[in-house]
């Protein structure tokens, strides 16, 4: 009875609000990739922690406790976020950049700024260099790669997968992966890999966790086909960095998207993948386009193609005497008012690689004397006449078809 009286007395007086705070710590604090880290939520205050919601972790099943494992197979930094819910319902959050270095020093950091506006959400890309200059930035929203400096998402009731990767001059990367939601009652989808890291041709499964705050049923619209245990069939991990996504929809037709980065981890050699970036230099539209390969283990293989209005043609790619620099030979040096897209895949001596998509805008190519903010590829001065004699009959037909298509395209526009 005495305990009851004391409790009621405290309830009638002005109660002190329960306090809850959290910090992220990890061990080892300084490490070289590849590494296995243990993240710990250090909770303080008088409000007991009940739930832990982590962001930025790839392992499966999803970690839901105060201690989580994080595999860092590459020289990289990644943003890790955590929200803790206390017994009183209070929320506390923390985030940190967790990094694994290589012999050359610290990798870059990627960090996005998410700004909620009256009409939607603005996503700005940001980065902090480590021991080398940052030369590339790749922003993705749901299924689309964004080539502008920022992305804008119109307000809806769902959640969106927003991912940023930055690459420095040594091929080290920084990652920031978020799920941005416009509503607290939107369906949630989280992807993970089991196991999180594989080498060689070990099998890996992509798994998904679907939840709905209102308890509504959720149907899958796109993404890996899951079995009864919420995981896809086991398959060899991809050799080229890929980004599986899953889109789900609830009974109200509200949709949400989740994403994941997966790639086979290096078993030997540098703890980096090869990356393609635009070579520095002024625009010379209608000439060859130069790209540089950062990181990985030479020798490299590069395959590229050009796309115009949904049609694609292969593009010859040749290495130069400068280490890591390749030249992509464009089909028609005479055209100056057609937009096109370059897509390319690079793989190193370990058959590991990445994928590049770069739009080339005619207006920018004709007027811009510098390097575009993202995605564009500057080109050195070099005539194609010396390379025409090396065309195969099949390649000649590709070029002839492209010339005819572009000529008709220009004529329609005029």
C-alpha positions in Angstrom: 0.0 0.0 0.0 2.8 2.4 0.8 4.4 1.9 -2.6 1.0 2.7 -4.2 0.6 5.9 -2.2 4.1 7.0 -3.2 3.5 6.3 -6.8 0.2 8.2 -6.8 1.9 11.1 -5.1 4.6 11.3 -7.7 1.9 11.1 -10.4 0.0 14.1 -8.9 3.2 16.2 -8.7 5.0 17.4 -11.8 6.8 14.3 -13.0 10.3 14.5 -14.5 10.3 13.5 -18.1 12.2 10.3 -18.7 15.6 10.8 -20.3 17.0 8.7 -23.1 20.2 9.2 -25.1 22.3 7.0 -27.3 25.8 7.0 -28.8 27.4 4.6 -31.3 30.7 2.9 -30.5 32.5 0.1 -32.3 35.6 -2.1 -32.0 38.2 -2.2 -33.2 38.1 1.6 -33.5 40.9 1.7 -36.1 41.1 -1.1 -38.6 42.3 -2.0 -42.1 40.0 -3.7 -44.6 38.9 -6.4 -44.8 37.6 -6.3 -41.3 34.8 -7.4 -39.0 33.5 -4.8 -36.6 31.1 -4.9 -33.6 28.8 -1.9 -33.2 27.4 -1.2 -29.8 24.6 1.2 -28.8 25.7 3.0 -25.7 22.4 4.0 -24.0 22.2 6.5 -21.1 19.4 8.0 -19.1 16.7 6.6 -16.9 14.4 5.3 -19.7 15.0 1.7 -20.4 15.6 1.0 -24.1 13.0 -1.4 -25.7 13.6 -1.3 -29.5 16.7 -0.7 -31.7 16.2 0.3 -35.3 19.5 0.2 -37.3 20.2 1.7 -40.7 23.2 1.0 -43.0 23.8 -2.7 -42.0 23.6 -5.4 -44.6 23.6 -8.6 -42.6 20.6 -11.0 -42.3 18.6 -11.4 -40.2 18.3 -7.7 -39.4 20.0 -6.8 -36.1 17.5 -5.6 -33.5 19.6 -5.5 -30.4 22.2 -3.2 -28.8 25.2 -5.1 -30.5 25.5 -5.7 -34.2 28.2 -7.1 -36.5 29.4 -5.1 -39.5 31.5 -6.6 -42.3 33.8 -4.2 -44.1 35.4 -6.1 -47.0 36.4 -2.9 -48.9 38.4 0.2 -48.0 35.4 2.3 -47.3 33.3 4.4 -44.9 29.6 4.1 -44.4 27.0 6.0 -42.5 25.4 3.9 -39.8 22.2 5.2 -38.1 20.3 4.0 -35.0 17.0 5.0 -33.4 16.2 3.7 -29.9 12.7 3.6 -28.5 12.5 3.8 -24.7 9.9 2.3 -22.3 8.1 5.7 -22.1 7.9 5.9 -25.9 10.7 8.5 -26.0 13.1 8.3 -29.1 16.8 8.8 -29.2 18.9 8.6 -32.4 22.6 8.6 -33.3 24.6 8.3 -36.5 28.3 7.8 -37.2 30.7 7.2 -40.1 32.3 3.8 -39.6 35.5 3.3 -41.7 38.0 0.7 -42.7 41.3 2.0 -44.1 43.8 0.6 -46.4 47.6 1.0 -46.6 47.3 4.4 -48.2 45.1 5.9 -45.4 41.5 6.8 -44.9 38.6 6.5 -47.4 36.1 9.2 -48.2 32.8 9.8 -46.4 29.4 10.2 -48.1 26.7 12.0 -46.3 23.4 13.2 -47.7 21.3 16.2 -46.6 17.6 15.4 -46.6 15.5 18.6 -46.5 11.7 18.3 -46.1 9.8 21.0 -48.1 6.1 21.8 -48.4 6.0 20.0 -51.8 8.4 17.2 -51.2 11.9 16.1 -50.2 15.1 17.5 -51.5 18.2 15.3 -51.3 21.6 16.9 -51.6 24.7 14.9 -52.0 27.7 15.6 -49.7 31.1 14.2 -49.1 34.2 14.6 -47.1 37.6 13.4 -48.5 39.9 11.1 -46.7 43.4 10.7 -47.8 42.7 11.3 -51.5 40.6 13.6 -53.7 37.0 12.6 -54.4 36.5 12.1 -58.2 33.0 10.6 -58.5 29.6 10.7 -56.9 26.7 8.4 -57.7 23.2 9.2 -56.3 20.3 6.8 -56.7 16.6 7.2 -55.8 14.6 4.0 -56.0 15.3 2.5 -59.4 16.8 5.6 -61.0 20.3 7.0 -61.0 20.2 10.8 -60.5 22.8 12.8 -62.5 21.9 16.2 -61.2 23.6 17.7 -58.1 20.5 17.0 -56.1 17.3 14.9 -56.2 13.7 16.0 -55.5 11.0 13.6 -54.4 7.4 14.8 -54.6 5.3 14.2 -51.5 3.5 10.9 -51.4 2.6 8.5 -48.6 5.4 6.0 -49.2 9.0 5.3 -48.5 11.9 5.7 -50.9 15.4 4.1 -51.2 18.0 6.9 -51.4 21.7 5.8 -51.9 24.9 7.7 -52.4 28.3 6.4 -53.2 31.5 8.6 -53.6 34.8 7.4 -55.0 38.2 8.8 -54.4 41.3 8.8 -56.6 42.5 5.5 -55.1 39.2 3.7 -55.6 38.1 3.8 -51.9 34.4 4.5 -51.4 32.0 6.2 -49.0 28.4 5.0 -48.7 25.2 6.6 -47.3 22.1 4.5 -47.7 18.8 5.7 -46.4 15.0 5.0 -46.5 13.1 8.3 -46.7 9.5 8.1 -45.7 6.7 10.7 -46.1 4.4 8.9 -43.7 4.7 7.1 -40.4 2.1 4.5 -41.6 3.8 3.7 -44.9 4.7 0.1 -45.7 8.3 -0.7 -44.8 10.7 -2.9 -46.7 14.3 -3.7 -45.7 16.8 -5.8 -47.8 19.8 -7.7 -46.6 22.2 -10.4 -47.7 22.9 -13.8 -46.2 25.8 -14.0 -45.6 26.6 -10.3 -45.9 30.0 -10.9 -47.6 31.1 -13.7 -49.9 34.2 -14.4 -51.9 34.8 -16.4 -55.0 31.6 -18.2 -56.1 30.2 -18.8 -52.7 26.4 -18.7 -52.6 24.5 -15.7 -51.2 20.8 -14.9 -50.7 19.0 -11.6 -50.9 16.4 -11.4 -48.2 13.7 -8.9 -47.3 11.7 -7.9 -44.2 8.2 -6.4 -44.9 6.4 -4.6 -42.2 3.3 -2.3 -42.0 2.6 0.0 -39.0 -1.1 -0.5 -39.5 -1.0 -4.2 -39.9 -2.2 -4.0 -43.5 -1.3 -6.7 -46.0 1.7 -6.0 -48.3 2.3 -7.3 -51.8 5.5 -7.3 -53.7 5.5 -5.3 -56.9 9.2 -5.7 -58.1 12.4 -7.2 -56.9 13.9 -10.6 -56.1 11.4 -13.5 -55.9 11.3 -14.5 -52.2 10.5 -18.0 -50.8 8.6 -18.8 -47.7 11.5 -17.8 -45.4 11.6 -14.2 -46.9 14.8 -14.9 -48.9 15.5 -15.5 -52.5 17.2 -18.7 -53.8 20.9 -18.9 -53.1 23.1 -17.7 -56.1 26.7 -16.8 -56.6 27.4 -13.3 -55.5 27.7 -10.9 -58.4 31.2 -10.0 -59.7 30.1 -6.5 -60.7 28.6 -4.3 -58.0 24.8 -4.4 -58.3 21.9 -2.7 -56.5 18.9 -5.0 -56.1 15.7 -3.1 -55.2 12.3 -4.2 -54.0 9.1 -2.3 -54.4 6.1 -3.2 -52.3 2.5 -1.9 -52.1 -0.2 -2.1 -49.4 -4.0 -2.3 -49.6 -4.2 1.5 -50.1 -1.9 1.4 -53.1 0.8 3.1 -51.1 4.2 1.9 -52.3 7.6 1.8 -50.7 11.1 0.8 -52.0 14.1 -0.8 -50.3 17.6 -1.3 -51.7 20.9 -3.1 -51.1 24.4 -3.1 -52.5 25.9 -6.5 -53.2 29.2 -7.6 -54.8 31.7 -10.4 -54.5 34.4 -9.4 -52.0 38.1 -9.4 -53.1 39.9 -12.5 -51.9 43.3 -11.1 -52.5 44.9 -7.9 -53.8 43.8 -4.4 -52.9 40.6 -3.9 -50.9 39.1 -1.9 -53.6 37.0 -2.4 -56.8 37.8 -0.8 -60.1 35.7 2.3 -60.8 35.3 4.3 -64.0 35.3 8.1 -63.7 35.4 10.9 -66.3 39.0 11.9 -67.2 39.8 15.5 -66.4 40.1 18.0 -69.3 38.0 20.2 -71.6 35.1 19.1 -73.7 35.8 18.2 -77.3 32.4 17.0 -78.5 32.4 14.5 -81.4 35.8 13.1 -80.5 36.8 10.2 -78.3 35.8 10.2 -74.7 38.4 9.5 -72.0 37.7 7.6 -68.8 40.0 6.7 -65.9 40.0 3.5 -63.9 40.5 4.0 -60.2 41.4 1.1 -57.8 41.1 -2.6 -58.4 43.9 -4.8 -59.7 45.2 -4.4 -63.3 44.9 -5.5 -66.0 41.4 -4.3 -66.7 38.7 -5.2 -69.2 36.2 -2.5 -70.3 33.0 -2.8 -72.3 31.0 0.2 -73.3 28.0 1.2 -75.4 26.2 4.4 -76.4 22.5 4.9 -76.2 20.4 7.4 -78.2 16.6 7.5 -77.8 16.4 4.0 -76.4 18.7 2.4 -79.0 22.2 1.1 -78.1 25.4 0.5 -80.0 28.7 -1.0 -78.8 31.6 1.4 -78.5 35.2 0.4 -79.0 37.3 0.9 -75.8 41.1 1.0 -76.0 43.7 1.5 -73.3 46.3 4.3 -73.6 49.9 4.5 -72.5 48.7 6.4 -69.4 48.0 3.8 -66.7 44.3 3.4 -66.1 43.1 5.7 -68.9 40.9 4.3 -71.7 39.4 6.0 -74.8 35.8 5.3 -75.9 35.4 6.0 -79.6 32.1 7.8 -80.3 30.2 6.7 -83.4 29.7 10.1 -85.2 32.1 12.9 -84.6 30.1 15.3 -86.8 26.9 15.3 -84.7 26.8 18.2 -82.1 23.1 18.5 -81.2 22.1 15.1 -80.0 22.0 13.9 -76.3 23.2 10.4 -75.6 24.2 8.1 -72.7 27.4 6.2 -72.2 27.2 2.9 -70.2 30.3 0.9 -69.4 31.4 -2.0 -67.2 35.0 -2.4 -66.0 36.4 -5.5 -64.4 39.9 -6.1 -63.0 42.3 -9.1 -62.9 40.1 -10.7 -60.3 37.0 -10.3 -62.5 35.5 -7.8 -60.0 34.1 -4.6 -61.2 31.6 -1.8 -61.3 29.2 -0.1 -63.7 29.1 3.5 -65.0 26.2 5.4 -66.6 27.0 8.9 -67.9 24.7 11.2 -69.9 26.4 13.4 -72.5 24.3 16.5 -73.2 24.7 18.2 -76.5 24.2 21.7 -75.0 26.8 21.2 -72.3 29.2 19.6 -74.8 29.0 22.6 -77.1 29.4 25.3 -74.4 30.9 23.9 -71.2 34.7 24.2 -71.0 34.9 22.3 -67.7 33.9 19.0 -66.2 30.1 18.5 -65.5 29.0 18.3 -61.9 28.1 14.7 -62.2 27.9 12.0 -64.8 29.2 13.9 -67.8 32.4 12.7 -69.4 34.9 15.3 -70.8 36.9 14.2 -73.8 40.4 14.9 -75.0 41.2 16.1 -78.5 41.6 13.1 -80.8 40.3 12.5 -84.3 38.5 9.3 -85.1 40.0 9.0 -88.6 42.9 6.9 -87.3 40.5 4.4 -85.7 38.1 3.9 -88.6 40.5 1.6 -90.4 40.2 -0.8 -87.5 36.5 -1.3 -87.7 35.2 -4.8 -88.2 32.3 -5.3 -90.7 30.0 -5.8 -87.8 31.2 -2.6 -86.2 30.8 -0.7 -89.5 27.1 -1.8 -89.7 26.6 -0.5 -86.2 28.0 2.8 -87.1 26.1 3.0 -90.4 22.9 2.4 -88.6 23.6 5.0 -86.0 24.5 7.6 -88.6 21.2 7.0 -90.4 19.2 7.2 -87.2 21.0 10.4 -86.1 20.5 12.0 -89.5 16.8 11.3 -89.4 16.6 12.5 -85.8 18.2 15.8 -86.6 16.0 16.3 -89.7 12.8 15.8 -87.6 14.0 18.3 -85.0 14.5 20.9 -87.7 
